[in-house]
Amino acid sequence: MTHDEAFLEAIREAPDDDTPRLLCADWLEEGGDPRGEFIRVQCARAKLPPDDPLTQPLMRRAWELFSANHDAWVGPIRELVGPDFYRRGESWLGRGRLEAIPEKVGKYPRGFVEELTLDADRFFAAADQSSRLVVLRSVQLWGAGARPHLLKESSRLTYLESLSCTDHYMDPFNDKCARALAASPHVARLTALRLRANHVGDAGAEALAGAPWLARLRLLDLARNGLSLAGVEALAASPNLSHSCAVYLGNEHLDRDALARLADAHGRPLNQFMF
């Protein structure tokens, strides 16, 4: 394992702790890499309220560093997301103008990119050249429905706290995907799962209800997935579903009175199942 890999592993293991990030910054600065100062500045900014007198000078310095190193720090992320980055909602990856720098700097909280939307194939392939710039905690995937085996097997999911799957028309997330993800040993950190407008259905809801990692979820979005009361009951009856997890069922044609009786039968508040 290289120094770079060791520092990144430490950051991924403790993403809310600045210490491994600052140790990485020390090492980069010793090697003359301007990313070290950028990480340090971004960590300092994150601790301050917007009206703190130190915020503005730190912000200006972050912009200066980013402007001077734009292609080196944005290029690998653009290559990871691919030529469709505009269509994927990642327009900030365009070369753009100088006035776009503040927005781009904001995409590197505490020095690293933590959130991206990209094709599933690109995410699971994990381009090496981008890894030193990325500590992904939240991902929105296109085309995950075509790769259910990777939803079960890929260790790329290990550090994700939020996972969204879209692409209703081409490769929707279906019951097969739900069974694969439910069986994954790599999603222990997941606290938000957004599957709005897919093909999960009752069979997929039943599969998710059996997932041991469901206990960590605080948000489960299953709106517009063709669920009936049978699918909702499987979730309500699950000992794995925390009472503090908000389950979104919007746009489903469910009888509210029947849903209220179902929730009550399983000792759950009705507002846990939101429309």
N, C-alpha and C positions, 0 to 999 in steps of 0.2 A: 504494500500500500504506500503510495506517495504521500508527501506532506499535504498536498492539496486535498487528496482523498480523505486523509485522516481528519483534517480540519472540517471538511464538509460533513463527514460522518458524525463528528461531535456536535455540529450545529443542528443536524437533522434529529439527533437523539434528544436535544434540549432546545427546541426552536424558540422558546420564550425567554431563554437565558442569554444575556448579552456576552457573558464571559467567553464562550468558545468563538463568538464572532470577533471579539476584540483580540483574542489570541491569534486568530487568523489574520487580523489587520496588522498586528505586530510583525508577523512573519512576512507578510507581503511588503510592508514598508522597509523591512531590513533588506529585501531583495530589490528595492527601488520601484515596486509596482504601485502606481497611484491608486489602485483599488483599495489598498490598505487605508489610506486617508479617507477615501469615500465611505468605506464601511464605518469607520470611526465617527465621521461627521453624521451619517445617517442614524447611527445608534444614539448619538447625543441629541439629535433633533427629535427623535421619537419619545424621549423622556420629558420634553418641554411642552408647556401649553403654547398655543399660537401667539399669545400676547407677551410671552417672555422676551426681554430685551436681547437675549442671545439667539433667539430663533432666526431672525432675519440674516445676521451675518453667517450663521451656519447654512442657511438655505442658499445664500449667494455662493458660498464656497462649494456646496454640493453641485450647483448649476455649472460653476466654472470647471470643476473636475469632469463632470459628465460631458460638457460641450467639447472639451479637449480630447475625450476618449470615446466619443459617441460610437464610431463604427466598431471599435474593438469590443464594446460592451453590449451593443444592440445587435450587431451582425450575427453572432452565434445564436441568439434567441430567435431572430428572424429565420435563420436556417432551420432551427428546430421546428418552428410552427409551419414553415413552408410558404410557397408562393401565394397561397390562399389566405394569408394573414388578414387582409382587409375583410374578406367574407366571414372570417372566424371572429370578427369583432376586435382584432388586435391591431387596429390602424396605427397605434403609437409606434409600431415597429417600422413604419415607413421612415425614410431619411428625413423628411419634413423640414421645417424651418426652425430657426433659433427660438422663436417664441413657444415652440412645442416642448422645449427642454424641461420646464417645470412639471408638465404632465408625465414625461418619460422618467424623470427622477423619482416621481411618486410611485412608479411601478417597481422600484427597488427598495422597499421598506427595510431599514436596518441593513442595507447593502446588497440584498439578494432579491431576485424575482421569486415571489411566493405563490403567484396565481396566474394561470394561463388557460386559454381555450385552444384546443388543437385536435387534429385527427387522432383517433385511437392508435392507429399504426405507428404514428410518429411518437406518441407518448410511450408506448410499450417498447419501441426501438431505442429510445433515450439517447439521442445523439451526444457522443462524448464531449464534443467541443463546447457544448453549452453547459455542461454539468458544473463547472466552477463558478458559474454566475447564477445558478438556480438552486433554490431550496423549496421545492413545491410543497405547499400545504393545501392548496385548493386547485382542482382541475375540472374543466368542463370538456367532455369528450364528444366528438362527432364520430359516428360509425362504430361505436362500441358493440352494437348489436350483432355485427358481423364477426366478432371475436370473443364469443362467450368463454372459450377455454382460457383466454388470457385474464379474464376477470376472476377466474379461480386460481390460476397458477402464477401470475406475474408478481414478483416482489416489488415492482414499481409502485404498487399501491400501499406499501408498508407505512409511509410517513404521511399519507393523505388524511386530512381532517374533514375535508369536504369534497364530495364527488358528485358531479352532475353529468347526466347522459342525455343528449338531444338527438336530432336527426330522425324525426318521426316518419318521414316519407321514404328514406332510403334504407336505413339500417336501425330500426327501432329496438330499444331495449325491451325484450320480451320475457316470457316465463322461463325460457331456457337460460337466458342471461341471469335472471333472478336466482335460479337454482345454483348457477356457477358462482355468483358473488356470495350467496349465502354460505357456500362451502369453502370460501377462501380463508386461508389462515393468515392473510396479509393485510387485513383491514381493521386491526385492533384499535387504531386511533380514530376511526371515522366517527364524526359526531353529526354530520349532515349528509343526507343522501337525497338528491333532487332528480326525480325521474318523470317530471311533468310531461304530458303529451307523448306517451309511449304505448307499448302493448303489454304491460305487466299482467293485467287480468287477475282473476281470482287465484289461478294456479301460481302465478308469480308472487302474489301477496302471501299465500300459504308458505311458499318456500322462504320468503324473507322472514316470516314469523318464526321460523325454526332456527334462524341464524343466531349463534351465541353472541356475536358482536352487536346485535340489535340493542343490547342493554346500554350501550354508550351513546346511542343516537339521541339527539335533542330535536332533530327536524327530519321528517320523512315526507317528501312531497310525491304523492301518487295521484295527483289531479289529472283527469283526462286519460285514464288508463283502463277504462272499461270494467271497473270493479262493481260487483254487486254486494249485497249485505253479507254474502258468504265469505268474500275476501276480507271485508272489514272485520267480520267476527273472528276469522283466523288470527288477525293481528290483535284484536281486543283480548282474545283468550290466551295469547302468548305470554308465558312467564318471562320472556326475554325483553318485552317491550316496556320500557320505563314509563311510569305515569307522567313524567315530565317531558316526554317526547311529543311534540306537536305533529300530528298526522294530517296533512292537507289532502282533502278529497274533493276539491272544487270541481264543478262542471260534471259531477257524476249524478245520475238520476236516482237518488236514494231517498227513500221515505224517511223524513226527519223523525217522525214518531217511532218508527221501527228502529231507527238508529239509536234513539234515546233509550228505548227498552233494552237494546243490545248492550249499550255502554253500561247501563245500570246493572244488568245481569252479570257483568264481569267486573263490577266494582270500579268502573272508570268514569271520570267526569265527562259529560257530553262534549264540553269544549276542547277536549283533547283531539277530537276529530273535527277539523275545521273545514269550512266551505268558503 
